[in-house]
């Protein structure tokens, strides 16, 4: 039976968390044993995930990503995870997937360049757990995109960009990915006890052609800069020019974990309808970047990479203008 690592999970403040981890181990290993002939490595992968789940939840407090308002909401979302699965060998290019009420892991992941095997596992597990938290607001985001698409002006904007409603939904998915990776990076470097490395100039010709971007993420670096620039356009985050990119994403994560992200966006646009056109262009451009990235690893309906450079010029102008 799974042994709790930390003594802080008292039933009063964290109702059901202990029992959930024990039940999650039981159901996951029962499922594994029903599918696998040699479950040794896969079983250890589940053990690692359970320990990392505890550390991740504790790190959200230490990294100031959870507020008193979001504590119970985050816990309830994490408790919706009912099963840990293991990806089959044919999915070797995929690190992990969060789908509905379960997370599927790849037990054969090699260490990333700057991380040990244990730190790499923690990074990936933390990323997927953040997706579980964000599932609280993502359905609302999808519904909001459908509402936006009913507006003839929005349809014209997307048509002129050669895009459709899927780009709006993918834009929110990119926001989800940035929040997931930001939370994961904070968790790993808290464990390492070191500062995150400085950002470096990177290139991804398949997505951005010759246009460089900067990032210090271990994964999904292509999302970091564009997600941060989008977050700076959201007035309700109260970002200042003095805020670091990490602080901007921390503010974004707090609102997302409180479950208010879509409501805050809707209120801001209702108060400032003149911002709607820019918002649609920004969101749809992010959606194009996300779709291009996912197409490379086979997780998009589109095949092959999609160069997004034609969409970046208006994005850069609009996001820069909002900071003046």
C-alpha positions as CSV (number, residue, x, y, z in Angstrom):
1,X,0.0,0.0,0.0
2,X,1.3,3.5,-0.9
3,X,3.0,5.3,2.0
4,X,2.5,9.0,2.3
5,X,5.7,11.0,2.2
6,X,4.7,14.2,4.0
7,X,2.9,14.7,7.2
8,X,1.1,17.9,6.1
9,X,-1.8,16.2,4.4
10,X,-4.2,16.3,7.4
11,X,-7.8,15.4,6.7
12,X,-9.1,18.8,7.9
13,X,-7.2,20.9,5.3
14,X,-6.7,18.3,2.7
15,X,-9.8,16.0,2.9
16,X,-9.4,12.7,1.1
17,X,-5.9,13.3,-0.3
18,X,-4.3,10.4,1.6
19,X,-7.0,8.0,0.6
20,X,-7.0,9.2,-3.0
21,X,-3.3,8.4,-3.4
22,X,-3.8,4.9,-1.9
23,X,-6.8,4.2,-4.2
24,X,-5.0,5.6,-7.2
25,X,-2.2,3.2,-6.6
26,X,-4.6,0.3,-6.2
27,X,-6.6,1.0,-9.3
28,X,-3.6,1.8,-11.5
29,X,-1.6,-1.3,-10.6
30,X,-4.7,-3.5,-11.0
31,X,-5.2,-2.1,-14.5
32,X,-1.5,-2.6,-15.2
33,X,-1.5,-6.2,-14.1
34,X,-4.5,-6.9,-16.3
35,X,-2.6,-5.6,-19.4
36,X,1.1,-6.3,-18.9
37,X,3.0,-9.6,-18.8
38,X,6.2,-8.0,-17.3
39,X,5.0,-5.0,-15.2
40,X,8.2,-4.3,-13.3
41,X,9.3,-1.1,-15.0
42,X,5.7,0.1,-15.5
43,X,5.0,-0.5,-11.8
44,X,8.0,1.6,-10.8
45,X,6.8,4.3,-13.1
46,X,3.5,4.4,-11.2
47,X,5.3,4.5,-7.9
48,X,7.4,7.4,-9.1
49,X,4.3,9.3,-10.3
50,X,2.6,9.0,-6.9
51,X,5.6,10.3,-5.0
52,X,5.9,13.1,-7.6
53,X,2.2,13.9,-7.2
54,X,2.7,14.6,-3.6
55,X,5.8,16.8,-4.2
56,X,4.1,18.7,-7.0
57,X,1.1,19.6,-4.8
58,X,3.4,20.8,-2.0
59,X,5.4,22.8,-4.5
60,X,2.4,24.7,-5.7
61,X,2.3,26.3,-2.2
62,X,6.0,26.9,-2.0
63,X,6.0,28.5,-5.5
64,X,3.0,30.7,-4.6
65,X,0.8,29.3,-7.3
66,X,-2.1,28.4,-5.0
67,X,-4.1,30.9,-3.0
68,X,-6.6,30.4,-0.2
69,X,-9.3,30.7,-2.9
70,X,-7.9,28.0,-5.1
71,X,-6.6,25.4,-2.5
72,X,-9.8,23.3,-2.4
73,X,-10.5,23.7,-6.1
74,X,-7.0,22.4,-7.0
75,X,-7.3,19.5,-4.6
76,X,-10.7,18.5,-6.0
77,X,-9.3,18.6,-9.6
78,X,-6.3,16.4,-8.6
79,X,-8.7,13.9,-6.9
80,X,-10.5,13.5,-10.2
81,X,-7.5,11.6,-11.5
82,X,-8.6,8.0,-11.2
83,X,-6.1,6.0,-13.2
84,X,-2.4,6.1,-14.2
85,X,-1.8,4.2,-17.4
86,X,1.4,3.3,-19.3
87,X,1.8,4.1,-23.0
88,X,2.4,1.3,-25.4
89,X,5.8,1.1,-27.2
90,X,4.5,2.5,-30.4
91,X,3.9,5.8,-28.7
92,X,7.6,6.2,-27.8
93,X,7.8,9.8,-29.1
94,X,5.1,10.9,-26.6
95,X,6.3,11.7,-23.0
96,X,2.8,11.5,-21.4
97,X,-0.9,12.3,-22.1
98,X,-3.6,13.6,-19.8
99,X,-7.0,12.5,-21.0
100,X,-10.3,12.8,-19.2
101,X,-9.8,11.2,-15.7
102,X,-6.5,9.4,-16.4
103,X,-2.8,10.1,-17.2
104,X,-0.8,7.9,-19.5
105,X,3.0,7.8,-18.9
106,X,6.0,6.6,-21.0
107,X,8.2,4.5,-18.8
108,X,11.1,4.7,-21.2
109,X,11.9,8.4,-21.2
110,X,15.5,9.3,-21.3
111,X,16.8,12.2,-19.2
112,X,16.6,15.6,-20.7
113,X,19.9,17.5,-21.2
114,X,19.9,19.6,-18.0
115,X,18.0,17.1,-15.8
116,X,18.5,13.7,-14.2
117,X,16.1,10.9,-14.9
118,X,14.3,11.5,-11.7
119,X,14.0,15.3,-12.4
120,X,12.9,14.6,-15.9
121,X,10.1,12.3,-14.6
122,X,9.1,15.0,-12.1
123,X,9.0,17.6,-14.9
124,X,6.7,15.5,-17.0
125,X,4.5,14.3,-14.2
126,X,4.0,17.9,-13.0
127,X,3.1,19.1,-16.5
128,X,0.4,16.4,-16.8
129,X,-1.0,17.1,-13.3
130,X,-1.3,20.8,-14.2
131,X,-3.4,19.7,-17.2
132,X,-5.7,18.0,-14.8
133,X,-6.1,21.2,-12.8
134,X,-6.8,23.2,-16.0
135,X,-9.5,20.8,-17.1
136,X,-11.7,22.9,-14.8
137,X,-11.8,25.9,-17.2
138,X,-10.9,24.4,-20.6
139,X,-14.5,23.3,-21.4
140,X,-15.6,26.8,-20.7
141,X,-12.9,28.1,-23.0
142,X,-14.1,25.8,-25.8
143,X,-17.7,27.0,-25.3
144,X,-16.5,30.6,-25.3
145,X,-14.8,30.0,-28.7
146,X,-18.1,28.7,-30.1
147,X,-19.8,31.9,-28.9
148,X,-17.1,34.1,-30.4
149,X,-17.4,32.3,-33.7
150,X,-21.1,33.3,-34.0
151,X,-20.0,36.9,-34.3
152,X,-19.7,37.8,-38.1
153,X,-16.8,40.1,-37.4
154,X,-14.9,37.3,-35.7
155,X,-15.6,35.0,-38.7
156,X,-14.3,37.7,-41.1
157,X,-11.1,38.1,-39.1
158,X,-10.4,34.4,-39.0
159,X,-11.3,34.0,-42.7
160,X,-8.8,36.8,-43.6
161,X,-6.2,34.9,-41.7
162,X,-7.0,31.6,-43.4
163,X,-8.1,30.2,-40.0
164,X,-11.3,28.9,-38.3
165,X,-12.7,28.2,-34.9
166,X,-10.2,25.4,-34.2
167,X,-7.5,28.1,-34.1
168,X,-9.3,29.9,-31.3
169,X,-9.6,26.6,-29.3
170,X,-6.0,25.8,-30.0
171,X,-5.0,29.2,-28.7
172,X,-6.5,28.4,-25.3
173,X,-4.8,25.0,-25.5
174,X,-1.5,26.8,-25.9
175,X,-2.3,28.9,-22.7
176,X,-2.9,25.5,-21.0
177,X,0.4,24.2,-22.2
178,X,2.3,27.3,-21.0
179,X,0.7,27.1,-17.6
180,X,1.5,23.4,-17.4
181,X,5.1,23.8,-18.3
182,X,5.7,26.9,-16.2
183,X,4.3,25.0,-13.2
184,X,6.5,22.0,-14.0
185,X,9.7,24.1,-14.4
186,X,9.1,25.7,-11.1
187,X,8.5,22.3,-9.4
188,X,11.7,20.8,-10.8
189,X,14.0,23.7,-9.9
190,X,12.5,23.8,-6.4
191,X,13.5,20.1,-6.1
192,X,17.0,20.9,-7.6
193,X,17.4,23.8,-5.2
194,X,18.9,26.0,-7.9
195,X,17.7,29.0,-10.0
196,X,16.3,28.3,-13.4
197,X,18.9,28.8,-16.2
198,X,18.8,32.1,-18.2
199,X,16.9,32.2,-21.4
200,X,18.8,31.4,-24.6
201,X,18.1,32.2,-28.2
202,X,16.6,29.2,-30.0
203,X,15.5,28.3,-33.5
204,X,12.8,26.0,-34.7
205,X,12.8,26.3,-38.5
206,X,9.9,23.9,-38.9
207,X,7.6,26.2,-36.9
208,X,9.2,29.7,-37.1
209,X,11.3,29.4,-40.2
210,X,14.4,31.6,-39.6
211,X,12.8,33.7,-36.8
212,X,14.4,33.0,-33.4
213,X,12.7,32.9,-30.0
214,X,14.0,32.8,-26.4
215,X,13.2,30.3,-23.8
216,X,14.6,28.5,-20.7
217,X,12.1,25.7,-20.8
218,X,13.2,22.1,-20.9
219,X,10.1,21.2,-23.0
220,X,7.7,23.3,-25.1
221,X,10.1,26.2,-25.3
222,X,8.4,27.3,-28.5
223,X,5.3,28.3,-26.4
224,X,7.0,30.3,-23.6
225,X,7.6,33.6,-25.3
226,X,4.3,33.9,-27.2
227,X,2.3,32.8,-24.2
228,X,4.0,35.4,-22.0
229,X,3.4,38.2,-24.5
230,X,-0.3,37.2,-24.7
231,X,-0.5,37.2,-20.9
232,X,0.9,40.8,-20.7
233,X,-2.1,42.0,-22.9
234,X,-4.6,40.9,-20.2
235,X,-5.3,43.9,-18.0
236,X,-6.9,41.9,-15.2
237,X,-3.5,40.3,-14.4
238,X,-2.2,43.8,-13.5
239,X,1.2,43.2,-15.0
240,X,3.8,46.0,-15.0
241,X,6.8,46.5,-17.3
242,X,8.9,45.7,-14.3
243,X,7.4,42.2,-13.9
244,X,9.6,39.5,-15.1
245,X,8.3,36.9,-17.6
246,X,8.2,34.4,-14.7
247,X,6.1,36.8,-12.6
248,X,3.7,37.4,-15.5
249,X,3.1,33.6,-15.9
250,X,2.8,33.2,-12.1
251,X,-0.1,35.7,-12.2
252,X,-1.7,33.9,-15.1
253,X,-1.4,30.6,-13.3
254,X,-3.0,31.9,-10.2
255,X,-6.1,33.0,-12.1
256,X,-6.2,29.8,-14.0
257,X,-6.0,27.7,-10.8
258,X,-8.8,29.7,-9.3
259,X,-10.9,28.7,-12.3
260,X,-11.6,32.3,-13.3
261,X,-9.5,32.7,-16.4
262,X,-12.3,32.6,-19.0
263,X,-14.6,34.7,-16.9
264,X,-11.9,37.4,-16.5
265,X,-11.3,37.5,-20.2
266,X,-15.0,37.8,-21.0
267,X,-15.4,40.6,-18.4
268,X,-12.4,42.5,-19.8
269,X,-13.7,42.3,-23.4
270,X,-17.2,43.3,-22.3
271,X,-15.7,46.4,-20.7
272,X,-13.4,47.1,-23.6
273,X,-15.1,45.8,-26.8
274,X,-12.5,47.7,-28.8
275,X,-10.0,45.1,-27.8
276,X,-12.0,42.2,-29.3
277,X,-10.4,42.2,-32.8
278,X,-6.9,42.2,-31.3
279,X,-7.8,39.4,-28.9
280,X,-9.1,37.2,-31.6
281,X,-5.9,37.7,-33.7
282,X,-3.7,37.0,-30.7
283,X,-5.6,33.9,-29.7
284,X,-5.8,32.5,-33.2
285,X,-2.1,33.1,-33.8
286,X,-1.3,31.2,-30.6
287,X,-3.6,28.4,-31.9
288,X,-1.6,28.2,-35.1
289,X,1.7,27.9,-33.2
290,X,0.3,25.2,-31.0
291,X,-1.1,23.3,-34.0
292,X,2.2,23.5,-35.8
293,X,4.1,22.2,-32.8
294,X,1.7,19.3,-32.3
295,X,1.6,18.4,-36.0
296,X,5.4,17.6,-35.8
297,X,4.8,14.9,-33.2
298,X,1.7,13.6,-34.8
299,X,-0.8,15.0,-32.3
300,X,-2.6,17.2,-34.8
301,X,-5.1,16.5,-37.6
302,X,-2.7,18.3,-39.9
303,X,0.3,16.4,-41.2
304,X,3.8,17.9,-41.3
305,X,5.0,21.2,-39.9
306,X,3.2,24.5,-40.5
307,X,5.3,27.6,-40.8
308,X,3.7,30.3,-38.6
309,X,5.8,33.3,-39.6
310,X,3.1,35.0,-41.6
311,X,1.0,35.2,-38.5
312,X,3.7,36.5,-36.1
313,X,4.0,40.0,-37.5
314,X,0.5,41.1,-36.5
315,X,0.8,39.2,-33.2
316,X,4.1,41.0,-32.3
317,X,2.7,44.4,-33.3
318,X,-0.5,43.9,-31.2
319,X,1.2,42.5,-28.2
320,X,3.8,45.3,-28.2
321,X,1.2,48.0,-28.6
322,X,-0.7,46.8,-25.5
323,X,2.4,47.4,-23.4
324,X,2.8,51.1,-24.3
